[in-house]
Amino acid sequence: MKDRYPGYDVMRKRDGVSWNDKTRAVVEERMAIDPATPKHLNAIEWRTLAAICDRIIPQNARREIPVPIAAMIDSKLTEGASEGYRDTKLPPLAIAWKQGLAAIEDEAKRLSTQPFADISDPEKDALLSNISHGFVRSPLWSGVPADAFFSKRLLHDIVSAYYAFPAAWNEIGFGGPASPRGYVRLGFDRHDPWEASEAKPGQELQARRENARIR
């Protein structure tokens, strides 16, 4: 994958004027999440969720240490966190995830008698595609529309977790939380000096030098 923001590391802002104590605490708590030990989900649910995350956002080719997407979702469920709203077709967050993961496991076993994590990648993708269109067979979806679960919980929570992590911010040149510095130059194709420079063709070295100076 092409490095669009070479030399950029948002964590260099940790001790600079871009982040305050609250920002540092929030980011460091997020980075301290145990990537391998669930607190809310059981072992089967955890394995299913991790396998789903790997299909929605494959990370093997991106970085040596992946963003702990499954762990971040599990942490959210552990805390009982809420977004303050939800689709009325779905039950509350934790209930929706528990029931949705159980239904996905049941769909996989109806397909091949194996757990979701053990079926082939093409089978995983086909099964998830069917779920996204509401083409399901398991009775465990009762009260949880499969297509709504896919779009409002599965996709939403996985993508949100991924882009809440500093490693993903580096990929898109995001400067992290805007507290206390904020963002000033909001016009089209403008950016503040403390934002990352994108490597345009022929200007990769210049972008790397500019990004190496950002604090």
C-alpha positions as CSV (number, residue, x, y, z in Angstrom):
1,M,0.0,0.0,0.0
2,K,1.4,3.4,-1.0
3,D,2.4,5.6,1.9
4,R,0.4,8.8,1.2
5,Y,1.9,10.6,4.2
6,P,5.5,9.5,4.4
7,G,7.4,10.3,7.6
8,Y,4.2,11.3,9.4
9,D,3.6,9.9,12.9
10,V,0.7,11.6,14.8
11,M,2.2,10.3,18.1
12,R,5.0,12.9,17.8
13,K,2.3,15.4,18.9
14,R,2.0,13.7,22.3
15,D,4.2,16.1,24.2
16,G,3.7,19.1,22.0
17,V,1.2,22.0,22.0
18,S,-1.3,20.1,19.8
19,W,-2.6,17.9,22.6
20,N,-3.6,18.7,26.1
21,D,-3.6,16.3,29.1
22,K,-7.1,15.0,28.5
23,T,-6.3,14.2,24.8
24,R,-3.1,12.4,25.8
25,A,-5.0,10.4,28.5
26,V,-7.7,9.3,26.0
27,V,-5.3,8.3,23.3
28,E,-3.0,6.4,25.7
29,E,-5.9,4.5,27.2
30,R,-7.0,3.5,23.8
31,M,-3.5,2.3,22.9
32,A,-3.2,0.3,26.1
33,I,-6.2,-2.0,25.3
34,D,-5.2,-5.6,25.5
35,P,-5.5,-6.9,21.9
36,A,-5.9,-10.5,22.8
37,T,-8.0,-10.8,25.9
38,P,-11.7,-10.0,25.7
39,K,-13.6,-8.8,28.8
40,H,-17.1,-8.9,27.6
41,L,-17.4,-11.4,24.8
42,N,-17.0,-15.2,25.4
43,A,-14.3,-17.2,23.5
44,I,-16.6,-18.2,20.6
45,E,-18.0,-14.6,20.2
46,W,-14.5,-13.2,20.3
47,R,-13.1,-15.6,17.7
48,T,-16.1,-14.8,15.4
49,L,-15.7,-11.1,15.8
50,A,-12.0,-11.2,15.1
51,A,-12.6,-13.2,11.9
52,I,-15.2,-10.7,10.8
53,C,-12.9,-7.8,11.4
54,D,-10.2,-9.4,9.3
55,R,-12.6,-9.6,6.4
56,I,-14.1,-6.1,6.7
57,I,-10.7,-4.4,7.1
58,P,-7.8,-6.8,6.3
59,Q,-4.6,-5.5,7.9
60,N,-1.9,-8.1,7.2
61,A,-0.6,-6.1,4.3
62,R,-0.9,-2.8,6.1
63,R,1.3,-3.0,9.2
64,E,3.2,-5.5,11.4
65,I,1.1,-4.6,14.4
66,P,-2.6,-4.3,13.4
67,V,-5.2,-2.0,15.0
68,P,-6.9,-4.1,17.7
69,I,-10.4,-3.6,16.2
70,A,-12.1,-6.5,18.0
71,A,-10.6,-5.5,21.3
72,M,-11.8,-1.9,20.9
73,I,-15.3,-3.1,20.2
74,D,-15.1,-5.5,23.2
75,S,-13.9,-2.6,25.4
76,K,-16.9,-0.5,24.2
77,L,-19.2,-3.3,25.2
78,T,-17.5,-3.8,28.5
79,E,-17.9,-0.1,29.4
80,G,-21.6,-0.2,28.4
81,A,-20.9,2.8,26.2
82,S,-23.7,4.3,24.2
83,E,-23.8,6.7,21.3
84,G,-26.9,8.3,22.6
85,Y,-29.0,7.0,19.7
86,R,-29.7,3.8,17.9
87,D,-31.8,2.4,15.0
88,T,-35.2,1.5,16.4
89,K,-35.0,-1.8,14.4
90,L,-32.1,-3.0,16.6
91,P,-31.9,-3.8,20.3
92,P,-29.3,-2.0,22.5
93,L,-25.7,-2.2,21.5
94,A,-24.5,-5.1,23.7
95,I,-27.6,-7.2,23.0
96,A,-27.4,-6.5,19.3
97,W,-23.8,-7.6,19.1
98,K,-24.3,-10.8,21.2
99,Q,-27.3,-11.9,19.1
100,G,-25.7,-10.9,15.8
101,L,-22.5,-12.8,16.5
102,A,-24.5,-15.9,17.5
103,A,-26.6,-15.7,14.3
104,I,-23.5,-15.3,12.2
105,E,-22.0,-18.4,13.8
106,D,-25.3,-20.3,13.1
107,E,-25.3,-19.1,9.5
108,A,-21.7,-20.5,9.1
109,K,-22.6,-23.9,10.5
110,R,-25.6,-24.1,8.3
111,L,-23.4,-23.4,5.4
112,S,-20.5,-25.8,6.1
113,T,-21.0,-27.2,9.7
114,Q,-17.8,-25.2,10.7
115,P,-17.5,-22.1,12.8
116,F,-17.3,-18.8,10.9
117,A,-13.6,-18.4,11.8
118,D,-12.8,-21.7,10.1
119,I,-14.6,-21.4,6.8
120,S,-12.6,-20.2,3.8
121,D,-12.2,-16.5,3.1
122,P,-14.4,-16.6,0.0
123,E,-17.1,-18.3,2.1
124,K,-16.8,-15.7,4.8
125,D,-17.2,-12.9,2.2
126,A,-20.2,-14.6,0.6
127,L,-21.9,-15.1,3.9
128,L,-21.3,-11.5,5.0
129,S,-22.6,-10.3,1.6
130,N,-25.8,-12.3,2.1
131,I,-26.2,-10.9,5.6
132,S,-25.8,-7.3,4.3
133,H,-28.7,-8.0,1.9
134,G,-30.8,-9.7,4.5
135,F,-30.5,-13.1,2.8
136,V,-30.3,-15.3,6.0
137,R,-31.6,-18.6,7.3
138,S,-30.9,-18.7,11.0
139,P,-33.8,-18.2,13.4
140,L,-31.3,-16.5,15.7
141,W,-31.9,-13.3,13.7
142,S,-35.3,-12.9,15.3
143,G,-35.7,-9.3,16.4
144,V,-32.4,-8.3,14.8
145,P,-32.8,-7.5,11.0
146,A,-29.6,-8.9,9.5
147,D,-29.1,-6.1,7.0
148,A,-29.6,-3.5,9.7
149,F,-27.1,-5.3,12.0
150,F,-24.6,-5.4,9.1
151,S,-24.8,-1.7,8.3
152,K,-25.6,-0.1,11.6
153,R,-23.5,-2.3,14.0
154,L,-21.1,-4.5,12.2
155,L,-19.8,-2.0,9.5
156,H,-20.3,1.1,11.6
157,D,-18.5,-0.2,14.8
158,I,-15.7,-1.9,13.0
159,V,-14.8,1.1,10.8
160,S,-15.3,3.5,13.7
161,A,-12.9,1.5,15.9
162,Y,-10.3,1.3,13.2
163,Y,-10.2,5.0,12.5
164,A,-10.2,5.8,16.2
165,F,-6.7,4.5,16.5
166,P,-3.5,6.5,15.8
167,A,-2.0,4.0,13.3
168,A,-5.0,4.6,11.1
169,W,-4.7,8.4,11.5
170,N,-1.2,8.2,10.0
171,E,-2.7,6.5,6.9
172,I,-5.1,9.4,6.3
173,G,-2.9,12.2,7.5
174,F,-5.3,13.0,10.4
175,G,-3.8,15.2,13.1
176,G,-5.7,13.6,15.9
177,P,-8.1,15.4,18.3
178,A,-8.2,19.1,17.8
179,S,-7.8,20.0,21.4
180,P,-6.5,22.5,22.3
181,R,-4.9,23.7,19.1
182,G,-7.9,23.2,16.8
183,Y,-7.9,23.5,13.0
184,V,-8.0,27.0,11.4
185,R,-7.5,26.6,7.6
186,L,-10.7,24.9,6.7
187,G,-10.9,25.9,3.0
188,F,-10.7,23.4,0.1
189,D,-7.2,22.0,-0.3
190,R,-5.7,23.9,2.6
191,H,-4.2,22.6,5.8
192,D,-2.6,23.9,8.9
193,P,1.2,23.6,9.3
194,W,0.7,20.9,12.0
195,E,-1.3,18.7,9.6
196,A,0.4,16.1,7.4
197,S,1.5,16.7,3.8
198,E,0.3,14.3,1.2
199,A,3.0,12.9,-1.1
200,K,2.0,14.0,-4.6
201,P,3.9,12.5,-7.6
202,G,7.4,13.8,-7.7
203,Q,7.1,15.4,-4.3
204,E,7.5,12.4,-2.0
205,L,10.8,13.5,-0.5
206,Q,9.5,17.0,0.2
207,A,6.4,15.5,1.9
208,R,8.6,13.2,4.0
209,R,10.7,16.2,5.2
210,E,7.7,18.3,6.0
211,N,6.0,15.5,7.9
212,A,9.1,14.7,9.9
213,R,9.0,18.2,11.4
214,I,5.4,18.1,12.6
215,R,4.9,18.1,16.3
